[in-house]
């Protein structure tokens, strides 16, 4: 298991296609300090 960071600029909750797209576009804008949280496995439909 990966350790959670203690600080971040952006926290995104959920792992669907829209959330993944938002995370992608934020990184395209230059944000590199973001965390995406998903209840289960990314894109597994649990949210």
Rosetta blueprint (number, residue, H / E / L):
1 X L
2 X L
3 X L
4 X L
5 X L
6 X L
7 X L
8 X L
9 X L
10 X E
11 X E
12 X E
13 X E
14 X L
15 X L
16 X L
17 X H
18 X H
19 X H
20 X H
21 X H
22 X H
23 X H
24 X H
25 X H
26 X H
27 X H
28 X H
29 X L
30 X L
31 X L
32 X L
33 X L
34 X E
35 X E
36 X E
37 X E
38 X L
39 X L
40 X L
41 X L
42 X L
43 X L
44 X L
45 X L
46 X L
47 X L
